[in-house]
């Protein structure tokens, strides 16, 4: 096997290459939106066998230094993967990076992580998926897990957290109210969710901000499938201080089974409200709403293993899938 590498900028047109080995090109619109510093294509006798993009400008900080990032990753086999990842690390080292992380499409607001322990549950809506061989590609290229994540399943929506009642009383005493999404005002609602997300997630691993337009685009794409009863907003006077965003698992319908599962996609609480129990109350209330709507199960999706929301999730749910984000020192 021989590997010829083609390097593209975010604005370059696609290379004329055959995609017959199970690896496709990164869509040009996605390259333009994500603005990688370079996209690498590994070509074997005219066929695309591996690809990735690299970011080194304005990336997240790790231990006080900007990391190099590898994303848009796909590889047909381990040999092609090793050649591609080695080339990407060389490129990032020459650009000044001492630590490389991936796979991550530039930022944690986009697709990132790999499934490392699949378990028995099928994929769920909006979950990043990957061939089971890919974590081995990264491990054998010298990468090790930097951060780990889990998804958990609550099989019993009849369970109600006994702390919720007292928490709601406490929240009401300080002027916090909870309501469902106002769908006719979805643009305004999403703008407020965006602003809270920036502050609530600012201490997350490898955090960088995202442009409002891209954030709104992500949420507008799923808005037609949202049930307003499954999106809760906590407010204190005119300020949004917390939200829980959940959505039905649409992949169940594609598998030809009834949609009986809801995905708890995102929970955020204003850092000033930390320790009040607001996150736990929002999670419990959304699960009660899901039960009342006829759902039987809830997926607590993609939670960092050290996040407080994992402790909340552990009150009612069992882990069924594990993920990792990898890093390598150069």
C-alpha positions as CSV (number, residue, x, y, z in Angstrom):
1,X,0.0,0.0,0.0
2,X,1.3,3.5,-0.9
3,X,0.0,6.7,0.5
4,X,-0.1,9.9,-1.4
5,X,-1.3,12.9,0.8
6,X,-3.3,15.9,-0.5
7,X,-3.7,18.9,1.7
8,X,-6.7,21.2,1.3
9,X,-7.6,24.5,2.9
10,X,-11.1,25.2,4.3
11,X,-12.0,27.0,1.0
12,X,-10.4,24.7,-1.5
13,X,-12.7,22.6,-3.8
14,X,-12.8,18.9,-3.3
15,X,-9.9,16.8,-4.8
16,X,-10.8,14.5,-7.7
17,X,-10.5,11.2,-5.9
18,X,-12.4,8.0,-5.9
19,X,-14.4,7.1,-2.8
20,X,-14.7,3.3,-3.0
21,X,-13.0,2.2,0.2
22,X,-15.7,3.2,2.7
23,X,-14.2,6.7,3.3
24,X,-16.0,9.8,2.0
25,X,-14.8,13.3,1.6
26,X,-15.6,16.0,4.2
27,X,-18.5,17.9,2.7
28,X,-17.2,21.3,1.4
29,X,-19.9,23.2,3.3
30,X,-18.8,21.5,6.5
31,X,-15.1,22.4,5.8
32,X,-16.1,26.0,5.3
33,X,-18.2,26.2,8.4
34,X,-15.6,24.4,10.7
35,X,-12.7,26.3,9.2
36,X,-9.8,23.8,9.8
37,X,-6.3,25.0,9.1
38,X,-5.8,22.0,6.8
39,X,-7.6,18.9,5.7
40,X,-5.5,15.8,4.8
41,X,-6.5,13.2,2.3
42,X,-4.6,9.9,2.2
43,X,-4.9,8.4,-1.3
44,X,-3.9,4.9,-2.3
45,X,-3.8,4.2,-6.1
46,X,-6.4,6.9,-6.7
47,X,-8.8,5.9,-3.9
48,X,-9.4,7.8,-0.7
49,X,-8.4,5.5,2.2
50,X,-8.2,8.0,5.1
51,X,-8.9,11.6,5.9
52,X,-8.8,14.1,8.7
53,X,-8.7,17.9,9.4
54,X,-6.3,19.7,11.6
55,X,-6.7,22.9,13.7
56,X,-4.0,24.8,15.4
57,X,-5.3,28.4,15.3
58,X,-7.4,29.6,18.2
59,X,-7.8,26.1,19.7
60,X,-8.7,25.2,23.2
61,X,-6.2,25.4,26.1
62,X,-4.8,22.4,27.9
63,X,-2.3,22.9,30.8
64,X,-2.0,26.5,29.7
65,X,-1.1,25.9,26.0
66,X,-3.2,25.7,22.8
67,X,-3.6,22.1,21.6
68,X,-3.5,20.8,18.1
69,X,-6.7,19.2,17.1
70,X,-7.5,16.3,14.7
71,X,-11.1,15.9,13.6
72,X,-13.2,14.9,10.5
73,X,-11.6,11.5,11.0
74,X,-12.2,8.4,8.9
75,X,-9.9,5.5,7.9
76,X,-10.5,2.4,5.9
77,X,-7.9,0.3,7.7
78,X,-5.2,0.4,10.4
79,X,-2.3,1.0,8.0
80,X,-3.9,4.0,6.4
81,X,-5.0,5.3,9.8
82,X,-1.4,5.1,11.2
83,X,0.0,6.9,8.1
84,X,-2.6,9.6,8.3
85,X,-2.3,10.2,12.1
86,X,1.5,10.3,11.9
87,X,1.3,12.9,9.1
88,X,-1.3,15.0,11.0
89,X,0.9,14.9,14.1
90,X,3.9,16.0,12.1
91,X,1.9,18.9,10.6
92,X,0.6,20.0,14.1
93,X,4.1,19.8,15.6
94,X,5.5,22.0,12.8
95,X,2.7,24.5,13.7
96,X,3.8,24.7,17.3
97,X,1.5,22.2,19.1
98,X,3.0,20.1,21.9
99,X,-0.3,18.2,22.6
100,X,-2.7,16.8,20.1
101,X,-6.3,15.8,20.9
102,X,-9.0,14.1,18.9
103,X,-11.1,13.1,17.3
104,X,-12.8,16.5,17.6
105,X,-14.1,18.6,14.7
106,X,-12.4,21.7,15.9
107,X,-14.4,22.2,19.1
108,X,-16.5,20.3,21.6
109,X,-19.7,22.0,20.3
110,X,-19.4,19.7,17.2
111,X,-18.8,16.0,16.8
112,X,-16.1,14.6,19.1
113,X,-15.1,11.5,21.0
114,X,-15.1,7.8,20.0
115,X,-17.2,5.0,21.4
116,X,-14.8,2.7,23.2
117,X,-17.3,0.3,24.9
118,X,-20.5,-0.1,22.9
119,X,-22.6,-2.3,25.1
120,X,-25.8,-3.9,23.9
121,X,-28.0,-0.8,23.2
122,X,-28.4,0.4,19.6
123,X,-27.2,3.9,18.6
124,X,-29.5,6.7,19.6
125,X,-30.5,10.0,17.8
126,X,-27.7,12.6,17.7
127,X,-25.2,10.1,19.1
128,X,-21.8,10.2,17.4
129,X,-21.0,6.7,16.1
130,X,-17.8,5.1,14.8
131,X,-16.6,1.7,13.7
132,X,-15.3,-0.4,16.6
133,X,-11.8,-0.5,15.1
134,X,-11.2,3.2,15.3
135,X,-10.2,3.5,19.0
136,X,-7.5,1.0,18.2
137,X,-6.2,3.2,15.3
138,X,-5.7,6.0,17.8
139,X,-4.1,3.8,20.5
140,X,-1.6,2.2,18.2
141,X,-0.7,5.7,16.9
142,X,0.4,6.7,20.4
143,X,-2.8,8.3,21.7
144,X,-4.3,7.6,25.1
145,X,-7.7,8.7,26.6
146,X,-7.6,12.3,27.9
147,X,-11.3,12.4,29.0
148,X,-14.0,9.8,29.3
149,X,-17.8,10.0,29.0
150,X,-20.8,7.7,29.5
151,X,-24.4,7.4,28.4
152,X,-26.8,5.8,30.8
153,X,-30.4,4.4,30.6
154,X,-33.2,5.0,33.0
155,X,-35.6,2.0,32.4
156,X,-38.1,3.1,35.0
157,X,-39.7,6.5,34.5
158,X,-42.0,5.7,37.4
159,X,-39.0,6.6,39.7
160,X,-39.3,10.1,41.1
161,X,-36.4,11.6,43.0
162,X,-37.6,12.2,46.6
163,X,-35.4,15.3,46.8
164,X,-37.3,17.2,44.1
165,X,-40.2,18.5,46.2
166,X,-37.9,20.1,48.8
167,X,-35.7,21.5,46.0
168,X,-38.6,23.1,44.2
169,X,-39.7,24.7,47.5
170,X,-36.2,26.1,48.0
171,X,-36.0,27.4,44.5
172,X,-39.4,29.1,44.7
173,X,-38.3,30.9,47.9
174,X,-35.5,32.6,46.0
175,X,-37.7,33.4,43.0
176,X,-36.9,30.7,40.5
177,X,-39.7,29.4,38.4
178,X,-39.7,26.5,35.8
179,X,-41.7,26.4,32.6
180,X,-41.7,24.6,29.2
181,X,-40.3,25.8,25.9
182,X,-42.4,28.6,24.3
183,X,-42.4,27.2,20.8
184,X,-43.8,30.3,19.0
185,X,-40.9,32.2,20.4
186,X,-38.3,29.6,19.6
187,X,-35.7,32.0,18.2
188,X,-35.7,34.1,21.4
189,X,-35.7,31.0,23.5
190,X,-32.7,29.5,21.7
191,X,-30.8,32.8,21.9
192,X,-31.2,32.7,25.7
193,X,-30.2,29.1,25.8
194,X,-27.1,29.9,23.8
195,X,-26.0,32.7,26.2
196,X,-26.5,30.5,29.3
197,X,-24.6,27.6,27.6
198,X,-21.5,29.8,27.0
199,X,-21.2,30.5,30.7
200,X,-22.4,27.1,32.1
201,X,-19.9,25.1,30.0
202,X,-17.0,27.5,30.2
203,X,-15.1,25.3,32.6
204,X,-15.6,22.1,30.6
205,X,-12.6,20.2,29.3
206,X,-11.2,21.8,26.1
207,X,-13.9,24.5,26.1
208,X,-13.9,27.2,23.4
209,X,-16.9,29.4,22.6
210,X,-19.0,28.9,19.5
211,X,-20.6,31.5,17.2
212,X,-24.3,32.2,17.9
213,X,-25.2,31.5,14.3
214,X,-23.7,28.0,14.3
215,X,-25.2,27.2,17.7
216,X,-28.7,28.3,16.5
217,X,-28.2,26.3,13.3
218,X,-27.6,23.1,15.2
219,X,-30.7,23.6,17.4
220,X,-32.9,24.7,14.5
221,X,-32.1,21.5,12.7
222,X,-33.7,19.4,15.5
223,X,-36.5,21.9,16.5
224,X,-39.2,20.2,14.3
225,X,-38.8,17.1,16.4
226,X,-38.9,18.8,19.8
227,X,-41.8,18.3,22.2
228,X,-42.0,21.5,24.2
229,X,-42.9,19.5,27.4
230,X,-39.4,18.0,27.2
231,X,-37.6,21.3,27.2
232,X,-37.6,23.0,30.6
233,X,-36.4,26.5,31.4
234,X,-35.6,27.8,34.9
235,X,-35.8,31.6,35.3
236,X,-35.2,34.1,38.0
237,X,-37.0,37.3,37.1
238,X,-35.9,37.9,33.5
239,X,-32.7,35.8,33.6
240,X,-32.5,32.2,32.4
241,X,-30.6,30.3,35.1
242,X,-31.0,26.7,33.9
243,X,-32.4,24.5,31.2
244,X,-32.9,20.8,30.3
245,X,-33.2,20.0,26.6
246,X,-34.6,16.5,25.8
247,X,-35.8,15.0,22.5
248,X,-37.4,11.7,21.4
249,X,-35.1,9.0,20.0
250,X,-36.0,9.2,16.4
251,X,-33.7,6.4,15.4
252,X,-36.2,4.0,17.0
253,X,-38.7,4.8,14.2
254,X,-36.0,4.2,11.6
255,X,-35.5,0.7,13.1
256,X,-39.2,0.1,12.8
257,X,-40.1,0.2,16.5
258,X,-42.3,2.6,18.5
259,X,-40.5,5.6,19.9
260,X,-40.6,4.9,23.6
261,X,-37.3,6.5,24.6
262,X,-36.4,10.2,25.2
263,X,-32.9,11.5,25.1
264,X,-31.8,13.9,27.8
265,X,-29.4,15.8,25.5
266,X,-28.2,18.9,27.4
267,X,-28.5,20.2,30.9
268,X,-27.0,23.5,32.0
269,X,-27.2,25.6,35.2
270,X,-25.9,29.1,35.8
271,X,-22.7,28.8,37.8
272,X,-24.2,31.3,40.3
273,X,-26.9,28.7,41.0
274,X,-24.5,25.8,41.7
275,X,-25.3,23.7,44.7
276,X,-29.0,24.6,44.7
277,X,-30.2,21.2,43.3
278,X,-31.6,22.9,40.2
279,X,-29.9,20.4,37.8
280,X,-31.3,17.4,39.6
281,X,-34.8,18.9,39.7
282,X,-34.8,19.7,36.0
283,X,-33.7,16.1,35.1
284,X,-36.3,14.6,37.4
285,X,-39.1,16.9,36.1
286,X,-38.3,16.2,32.4
287,X,-38.4,12.4,33.1
288,X,-41.8,12.8,34.8
289,X,-43.0,14.8,31.7
290,X,-41.7,12.1,29.4
291,X,-43.5,9.4,31.4
292,X,-46.8,11.4,31.3
293,X,-46.3,11.7,27.5
294,X,-46.1,7.9,27.2
295,X,-42.3,7.3,27.0
296,X,-40.9,4.4,28.9
297,X,-37.2,5.1,29.1
298,X,-34.8,8.0,29.2
299,X,-31.2,8.1,27.9
300,X,-28.8,10.4,29.9
301,X,-26.5,11.2,26.9
302,X,-22.8,11.8,26.7
303,X,-21.9,12.8,30.2
304,X,-18.3,13.5,31.3
305,X,-17.3,11.1,34.0
306,X,-16.3,13.8,36.4
307,X,-19.3,16.0,35.8
308,X,-21.9,16.6,38.6
309,X,-24.6,15.6,36.1
310,X,-23.2,12.1,36.2
311,X,-23.8,11.9,39.9
312,X,-27.4,13.1,39.3
313,X,-27.8,10.6,36.5
314,X,-26.6,7.8,38.8
315,X,-29.7,8.2,41.0
316,X,-31.9,6.6,38.3
317,X,-29.9,5.3,35.4
318,X,-27.4,2.5,34.5
319,X,-24.4,3.1,32.2
320,X,-24.6,1.3,28.9
321,X,-22.0,3.0,26.7
322,X,-18.5,4.6,27.2
323,X,-16.6,7.1,25.0
324,X,-13.2,8.6,25.1
325,X,-11.4,11.7,23.7
326,X,-7.7,10.9,23.0
327,X,-4.5,12.9,23.3
328,X,-0.8,12.5,22.5
329,X,2.3,14.4,23.5
330,X,4.5,15.4,20.6
